[in-house]
Amino acid sequence: AQKVTQAQTEISVVEKEDVTLDCVYETRDTTYYLFWYKQPPSGELVFLIRRNSFDEQNEISGRYSWNFQKSTSSFNFTITASQVVDSAVYFCALRTDKLIFGTGTRLQVFP
Amino acid sequence: DAGVIQSPRHEVTEMGQEVTLRCKPISGHNSLFWYRQTMMRGLELLIYFNNNVPIDDSGMPEDRFSAKMPNASFSTLKIQPSEPRDSAVYFCASSSTSGRAPGEQFFGPGTRLTVL
């Protein structure tokens, strides 16, 4: 069975703090894809990153970075020097035959 | 690019009425997905189409829900009759699958449905 767990329901930080959003997944498939999406207060879902199961290289994009570790089935997301505009709900998702979302982590960044 | 277009953006209806949600995927994308988002259940995949053909409708809650994709540029999700528990935000997403790798899904703005 496929499953995505985002244990952190809500995180609050002050601007400029670093924050890590955790994601743990379960699958028996050897080929799979992992995603992160952002849902700002306006409601739309914005794609952030896709990773395939054969590429464990960490990725950095500006203030965003992702740490993929197959050994622990985790795909964590770190925002460095957080900003108020980062306030949103962040979803981790796993794709094998279909895309399954975690329950999301609500990040609130206070000025 | 226009992105995924959904209409209406908001719909308020009374229990028992028929509701039709519409989606226009991004031109050139060959996969289309319907999701429902609620506080209780989060984001759930209802159905998805590949090349206009329904591939997996196991997420469709019950027979009151139906989805069609008559052509590559249009899809509908219909609820008949609607019930208050159908109140949710319904998202449509599309992606382009090349080879075996699934492309990222681009989401529409969603339709917020309220059934009174």
Interface residues (C-beta under 8 A of the other chain):
Chain A: T31 Y33 F35 Y37 G43 E44 L45 V46 F47 R50 N52 F91 R95 D97 K98 L99 I100 F101 G102 T103 G104
Chain B: F33 G42 L43 L45 Y48 D56 V89 F91 A93 R100 A101 P102 E104 Q105 F106 F107 G108 P109 G110 R112
